[in-house]
Amino acid sequence: SSGINAEYGEKEDLIIKNGEDILKKIENSIRSMEAKSTSSTPNNSEFNKMRFEKDTALKKCVKLDSQLSAIKKSKDLLQNQVTKLEDELQSLRLFYNLHQSLSQEASLKDQYDTQVSDLTERLKQREAELLASQHENDALAAMVKRLERQLSQVGPIPNGISTRHFNASPSVKSSRTGKRMSSSSTISSLM
Protein backbone atom coordinates (compact mmCIF):
# COMPACT_ATOMS: atom_id res chain seq x y z
CA SER A 1 0.00 0.00 0.00
CA SER A 2 2.99 2.33 0.50
CA GLY A 3 3.84 2.01 -3.23
CA ILE A 4 0.28 2.96 -4.16
CA ASN A 5 0.31 5.88 -1.74
CA ALA A 6 3.63 7.02 -3.20
CA GLU A 7 2.20 6.87 -6.74
CA TYR A 8 -0.85 8.89 -5.76
CA GLY A 9 1.33 11.25 -3.76
CA GLU A 10 3.37 11.91 -6.92
CA LYS A 11 0.18 12.59 -8.92
CA GLU A 12 -1.07 14.95 -6.23
CA ASP A 13 2.28 16.77 -6.29
CA LEU A 14 2.06 16.98 -10.10
CA ILE A 15 -1.49 18.35 -9.91
CA ILE A 16 -0.48 20.90 -7.29
CA LYS A 17 2.56 21.94 -9.33
CA ASN A 18 0.53 22.25 -12.57
CA GLY A 19 -2.21 24.08 -10.71
CA GLU A 20 0.35 26.54 -9.37
CA ASP A 21 1.72 27.05 -12.90
CA ILE A 22 -1.79 27.69 -14.22
CA LEU A 23 -2.54 30.13 -11.41
CA LYS A 24 0.72 31.97 -12.15
CA LYS A 25 -0.21 32.21 -15.82
CA ILE A 26 -3.65 33.57 -14.89
CA GLU A 27 -2.12 36.07 -12.49
CA ASN A 28 0.42 37.12 -15.12
CA SER A 29 -2.37 37.52 -17.67
CA ILE A 30 -4.40 39.63 -15.24
CA ARG A 31 -1.38 41.80 -14.47
CA SER A 32 -0.58 42.27 -18.11
CA MET A 33 -4.22 43.13 -18.76
CA GLU A 34 -4.20 45.65 -15.96
CA ALA A 35 -0.94 47.12 -17.19
CA LYS A 36 -2.27 47.38 -20.72
CA SER A 37 -5.59 48.78 -19.61
CA THR A 38 -3.90 51.51 -17.65
CA SER A 39 -1.38 52.34 -20.34
CA SER A 40 -3.57 51.92 -23.34
CA THR A 41 -6.81 50.43 -24.43
CA PRO A 42 -6.35 46.82 -25.50
CA ASN A 43 -7.46 45.73 -28.88
CA ASN A 44 -9.77 42.88 -29.71
CA SER A 45 -7.05 40.35 -30.53
CA GLU A 46 -5.41 40.79 -27.14
CA PHE A 47 -8.74 40.22 -25.37
CA ASN A 48 -9.35 37.11 -27.46
CA LYS A 49 -5.87 35.84 -26.61
CA MET A 50 -6.44 36.45 -22.90
CA ARG A 51 -9.84 34.78 -23.02
CA PHE A 52 -8.34 31.78 -24.77
CA GLU A 53 -5.59 31.52 -22.13
CA LYS A 54 -8.15 31.92 -19.36
CA ASP A 55 -10.43 29.25 -20.86
CA THR A 56 -7.50 26.90 -21.34
CA ALA A 57 -6.38 27.46 -17.77
CA LEU A 58 -9.92 26.84 -16.46
CA LYS A 59 -10.20 23.64 -18.48
CA LYS A 60 -6.88 22.46 -17.05
CA CYS A 61 -8.08 23.30 -13.53
CA VAL A 62 -11.32 21.36 -14.06
CA LYS A 63 -9.38 18.42 -15.50
CA LEU A 64 -6.88 18.45 -12.62
CA ASP A 65 -9.71 18.73 -10.10
CA SER A 66 -11.44 15.68 -11.61
CA GLN A 67 -8.13 13.78 -11.56
CA LEU A 68 -7.65 14.74 -7.91
CA SER A 69 -11.17 13.49 -7.10
CA ALA A 70 -10.47 10.22 -8.91
CA ILE A 71 -7.22 9.82 -6.99
CA LYS A 72 -9.01 10.44 -3.68
CA LYS A 73 -11.67 7.84 -4.57
CA SER A 74 -8.95 5.33 -5.50
CA LYS A 75 -7.15 6.08 -2.27
CA ASP A 76 -10.38 5.50 -0.29
CA LEU A 77 -10.98 2.22 -2.13
CA LEU A 78 -7.43 1.10 -1.42
CA GLN A 79 -7.79 2.06 2.23
CA ASN A 80 -10.96 -0.05 2.42
CA GLN A 81 -9.11 -2.98 0.84
CA VAL A 82 -6.24 -2.57 3.31
CA THR A 83 -8.75 -2.59 6.19
CA LYS A 84 -10.39 -5.77 4.84
CA LEU A 85 -6.98 -7.43 4.45
CA GLU A 86 -6.04 -6.46 8.01
CA ASP A 87 -9.32 -8.01 9.23
CA GLU A 88 -8.59 -11.19 7.26
CA LEU A 89 -5.08 -11.29 8.71
CA GLN A 90 -6.50 -10.94 12.23
CA SER A 91 -8.92 -13.81 11.51
CA LEU A 92 -6.04 -15.96 10.20
CA ARG A 93 -4.03 -15.22 13.34
CA LEU A 94 -7.01 -16.27 15.45
CA PHE A 95 -7.42 -19.52 13.47
CA TYR A 96 -3.67 -20.21 13.73
CA ASN A 97 -3.74 -19.73 17.51
CA LEU A 98 -6.77 -22.01 17.73
CA HIS A 99 -4.96 -24.61 15.60
CA GLN A 100 -1.91 -24.43 17.89
CA SER A 101 -4.12 -24.86 20.94
CA LEU A 102 -5.82 -27.90 19.41
CA SER A 103 -2.44 -29.35 18.43
CA GLN A 104 -1.25 -29.00 22.03
CA GLU A 105 -4.44 -30.66 23.23
CA ALA A 106 -3.85 -33.55 20.82
CA SER A 107 -0.30 -33.85 22.12
CA LEU A 108 -1.56 -34.02 25.71
CA LYS A 109 -4.10 -36.67 24.69
CA ASP A 110 -1.30 -38.69 23.06
CA GLN A 111 0.75 -38.43 26.26
CA TYR A 112 -2.25 -39.56 28.30
CA ASP A 113 -2.90 -42.49 25.94
CA THR A 114 0.77 -43.48 26.16
CA GLN A 115 0.69 -43.41 29.97
CA VAL A 116 -2.51 -45.45 30.06
CA SER A 117 -0.97 -47.95 27.64
CA ASP A 118 2.20 -48.19 29.79
CA LEU A 119 0.14 -48.70 32.95
CA THR A 120 -1.98 -51.35 31.22
CA GLU A 121 1.17 -53.15 30.09
CA ARG A 122 2.61 -53.06 33.63
CA LEU A 123 -0.69 -54.34 35.03
CA LYS A 124 -0.61 -57.27 32.57
CA GLN A 125 2.98 -58.02 33.64
CA ARG A 126 1.95 -57.97 37.32
CA GLU A 127 -1.00 -60.25 36.58
CA ALA A 128 1.34 -62.64 34.76
CA GLU A 129 3.75 -62.56 37.72
CA LEU A 130 0.87 -63.16 40.13
CA LEU A 131 -0.36 -66.09 38.04
CA ALA A 132 3.17 -67.54 37.94
CA SER A 133 3.44 -67.12 41.73
CA GLN A 134 0.08 -68.82 42.18
CA HIS A 135 1.21 -71.76 40.05
CA GLU A 136 4.44 -71.95 42.06
CA ASN A 137 2.51 -71.84 45.34
CA ASP A 138 0.18 -74.58 44.10
CA ALA A 139 3.17 -76.69 43.12
CA LEU A 140 4.80 -76.08 46.51
CA ALA A 141 1.56 -76.96 48.32
CA ALA A 142 1.37 -80.19 46.34
CA MET A 143 4.97 -80.98 47.33
CA VAL A 144 4.21 -80.30 50.98
CA LYS A 145 1.24 -82.70 50.85
CA ARG A 146 3.40 -85.32 49.16
CA LEU A 147 6.06 -84.91 51.88
CA GLU A 148 3.44 -85.18 54.58
CA ARG A 149 2.18 -88.38 52.97
CA GLN A 150 5.71 -89.72 52.75
CA LEU A 151 6.29 -88.82 56.42
CA SER A 152 3.09 -90.50 57.43
CA GLN A 153 4.13 -93.63 55.52
CA VAL A 154 7.51 -93.68 57.29
CA GLY A 155 5.71 -94.34 60.50
CA PRO A 156 5.67 -92.80 63.90
CA ILE A 157 8.36 -90.31 64.63
CA PRO A 158 10.74 -91.46 67.38
CA ASN A 159 10.73 -89.63 70.67
CA GLY A 160 12.79 -86.49 70.74
CA ILE A 161 12.12 -85.56 67.07
CA SER A 162 9.41 -83.02 66.72
CA THR A 163 7.18 -82.52 63.72
CA ARG A 164 7.19 -78.86 64.52
CA HIS A 165 10.21 -78.47 62.31
CA PHE A 166 8.09 -79.41 59.33
CA ASN A 167 4.82 -77.66 60.14
CA ALA A 168 5.71 -74.37 61.83
CA SER A 169 9.04 -73.56 60.30
CA PRO A 170 10.25 -70.00 59.62
CA SER A 171 9.81 -68.58 56.17
CA VAL A 172 12.65 -68.31 53.65
CA LYS A 173 12.88 -66.09 50.59
CA SER A 174 12.65 -67.91 47.26
CA SER A 175 15.57 -67.17 44.96
CA ARG A 176 13.38 -67.59 41.90
CA THR A 177 10.33 -65.45 42.80
CA GLY A 178 11.70 -63.26 45.58
CA LYS A 179 8.72 -64.31 47.79
CA ARG A 180 8.69 -65.82 51.25
CA MET A 181 8.28 -69.63 51.54
CA SER A 182 8.07 -71.86 54.59
CA SER A 183 11.01 -74.12 55.36
CA SER A 184 8.86 -77.13 54.61
CA SER A 185 8.39 -75.71 51.13
CA THR A 186 12.12 -75.12 50.96
CA ILE A 187 12.78 -78.72 51.94
CA SER A 188 10.41 -80.03 49.29
CA SER A 189 11.96 -77.80 46.67
CA LEU A 190 15.34 -79.26 47.53
CA MET A 191 14.08 -82.81 47.03
C-alpha angles and dihedrals in degrees: 000000000000090000091052092047090050091051092050090043089056091050091049090050089049091050092048092048093048090045090053090049091051092048090050090051090050091048091048090049091050091049092048089048091051091047092049093045092053095044099038142343111272120235127234097262092056091051091049090050091050092047090050091050091046092049091047091049092049091049090051090049091051091047092048091047091053090048090050090051091049090050091050091050090049090048091051091049091049091048089053090050091049090051091050091048091050089051091050090049090052090050091050090050089051092050091047092052090048090050091051091050092051091047090054090048090052089050091052090049090051090051090049092049090049092051092048090049091050092048091048090051091050090048090053090050091050091048090051090049090048091050090049090049090049091052090048091049090049090050091048091048089052090051091050090052090048090051091048089052091048090049091049090051091051089065136233116349113245119248115277095034112098126206088214089090089066102039107036102029124147118263123257129200115251113234091211102048102018089232130126118262131182118251090247087060089047091052092050091048089054092053 
